Amino acid sequence: MDLTAQLSLTLNDKAFANPRRIALLRQIAHTGSLSQGAKLAGISYKAAWDAVNDMNTAMSQPVVLSEKGGKGGGGARLTEFGERLLQVYSLTEQVQTMALSALLDESVSMNTLLDLMAHFSLKTSARNQLTGVISRIESRGINDLVWITLSGGQQVRVSVTHASCEQLALALNKPVLLLFKAPNVVLEDIAAASTQDSRNLLTGKLVAVTSQGDKTELTLDIGGGDMVYSVMNTDRAQPWIEGHCYQACFLASQTIIASMN
């Protein structure tokens, strides 16, 4: 299914920027000419002039500046505000595209914008990426201990400096993204896992075991649509049985927290 949407920006209930006008601005930026920009955008010169004049007078900052006369004739260029308008429109289109893709994919969580960004565009070397909501923050001198509740109800603790906590504007009920590498995660039998203040323990069902050489990747379903990945030496991973429940253990200090301010 080819689901699309047309992005339009309005000002006081009047059209300010729409696909047609944005196409014109992009061609003006490319050619440095209103007439050439109109031609390449597939609209008449008068329609282009009216559109630019409307945008220039709608706000306190103009979008296009015209240069009249001169040896080479007149020209046109985008103002700094006009260039930022194109950038904002392009970024908004990308978010819109991600949202439409998520609509057609039931596996994608749409609780927050952070969920969409993490699923579609955020690329990191950390195999594990989980989203959750901050449920508690405890000050411990130079460091803060932050509790994050995942979609399945389990909690992860993250140790961050107090300065980082302030910089990220971390607060109760704020959605965040957690990143931690698979080699830092150790799977243990539930009975054998010991509770330590410095470790996170997430319980789940082993759903996949993939061995390659001396390394084995283990996939643990912890509920709420979340998976945790562990990479262990093959000789340690061999006893694990798919379908059984285990605990994923990793240090609070080895977890990175990200947020959108």
N, C-alpha and C positions, 0 to 999 in steps of 0.2 A: 504494500500500500504506500503510495507516494503522498504523504500528508505534508502540506506546506502551510505557511502563515505569512501574511503581509504585515510588516512592521510599520506603523505610522506613529509619529510624535505630534501631539497637538498642543496648542497654546491658547488658553481661553476658549476652548471648544472649536478652534480653527486649526486646519492642517498647517503644520510647520515643516515637518520633514516626513516624506514618504518614499517608497522605492523609486518613483520617477524623479523626484527632486534630488535624491541621493545619487542616482545615476548621473544626473547633470553635473552635480558638484564634483564627482570623481573625474568626469571628462574635462571639466574646467581645470582641475588640478593637473591633469595629464597634458593638456594642450596649451594652457595659458591663454585661452581665448573663449569668450562667451559664444561666439558664432560657431566655432569649431566644436565646442563642447555640446552645443545644442544639436548640431548635425549628427555627431557620434552617439548622442543619447536618444536620437530619433524623435526630436520634438522641434517645433518651429522656433525661430529666433525670438518672436514676440512672446511665445509661451515661456521660453527660457528667461527672457528679460523680466517678465511679470513675476515668475517664481522667485528669481533672485531678489527683486525689489521687495517682494512680500516678506522674504526671510530677513532681509537687511533691516527692514523697518519694524519687524515684529518684536525684536529684543533690543537691548541697549547696545549690544555689540554686533557689528555687521558680519556677514558670513563671507561675502565676496567683495573685493575691491576692484574697481575698473580703472584702467589707465587709458586716457583719451589722447588722440593725436600722436605726434612724433613721427620720426622717419619710417619706422616699421609699422605704423598704424597703431590702433588701440589694442589693449589686451585686458586680461582679467586674471586674478589670482585669489586663492583662498586666504582669508585672514587666519591668524592663529586659532581663533574661535571656530572658524569653519573647518580647519584641520582636525580639531578636537571633536567637532560634531561627527565627522566621518569615522573617527576612531571609536567614539561611543556607540554609534549606530552599528558598526561592525561587531563590537563586543556584545551588544545586545542581541544581534542576529545569532551569534554563536550560542548564547545562553538559550535563546528561543529554540534553536535547532536541537540542543540537548534535551530541552523539556519535551519537545514533540517526540523525540526518539524514546524517551523514558515512558511516555504515554503508551507507546506500542510495545514496550518490553516490561512485562509484569515482574521480572526479576530485579528491576531497578527500584531502589527506595527513593521516594520523593518527599520525605519528611522535611528536608531543608535543601537550600541551594548547595550547601556543602556536600550533600549526598550526590547530587548530579555532577559537581565538579570532580569529586573523587572517582566516580565511575567512568566518566567520559574523557576527562582531559588531564587529570593529574597523573603524571608519570614519575615514579621514584624507584630507587633501587630496593626499597623495602617491600618484601613480598606481602606482608600483612598490613592491611589498611581497613580500619574499623571506624565507624562513626558512632557517636553517643552524645549524651547530655551530661554536663557537669552537675553532680549531686552534692558535692561537699568539697570545701577547700580548707586545709589545715596548715597554719603557719608553723614552720619549724626552723626559725632563725633565718639564715640566708636562703634556705630552700622552702618551698611550699609543696605539700602533698595534695594532689588533686584526684578526687574520685570521679570516675566517669561511668555512668550507667549505660550499657549497651542495649540495643533493641530487644534482645532476648531476656533482659533483666539482670544479667550478670554484671559485675563491676570490675573495672580496671583502675589501678592506682598509677599515677604518673608523678615522678619527682622532678620538679623544675625550680629554677632559681626564682626568688621573689621578684627580681627585676624582669624576668621573662614573663612571669604571671601578669605583671602590670602592663608590659608592652603588648601582650596578646589580649589584654582587657578581659581576662578570664573571670567569669562570674557564675553564680548558680543558674542552672537551667539553660546555659549557653551551649549550643551545638558545637562539637569539636571533632577533629579527625585525629586518629591515633595511628602512628606508623612505627613498626618494629620489624626487624629482619628475622627471617625464618631460622637461620643458624643460631639465633639467640633464644629460640624456643625449644624446650625439652619436654617431651611427653613422658609422663609417669603414670603408673597404676594409681588409681584413686586412693587405695589403702596405703600405698607407699609414699605418696606425696606429703611432705611435711609443711605445715603452715609456717612461713617465715615472714617477718615484717617487710623484707625487701623484695619479696616475690609476689607476682600475680599468679593466681590459680584459676584457670577457666576450664570448666567441665564440658565435655562434649563427646560425640560419637565419632569414632574413626571411620571415615567413609572412603578413603583412598590411600594406597601405599604404592609409591612409584620409586623403584630402585634403578640407579644408573652408576655403575662402577662401585666405588666405596662409599657413596652417599645415597640416602633414601629420603624422599620427601613424603611427609605424612600430612594428611588433610583431616582436620577435626571440625565437625559441624557442631557449633556451640549454641545453635538456636537463633531465632530471629532473622534467619537468612544470612548469618555471618559464618565465615570459615576462618580457621586459624591454621597456618602452615608452619611446619617444623622441618628442618633439614638436619638429619642426624647421620652418624656413621652407620653404614649398613649392618655391621655386626650388632649394634645396639638396637636397630630398628626391627630386626628380624622377628623378635618375640611378639610384636604387636599384631593384633587380630582385627580385621575389619568388622565393624558392627558392634564392637565392644566399646565401653565408655572409659575415657582416660581424662587426665588433666594436663593442660598446656601450661607450663611454668616458665615465666620470664621475669626479669628484674624491672622494677618500676623505673629505675635509672636508665634503662636501655630503651625506653619508649619515648618517642617524640610526639609532641602534641601540636596541632595546627588549628587555627581558627580564622574566621573571616570577621574583621572588625566593621 
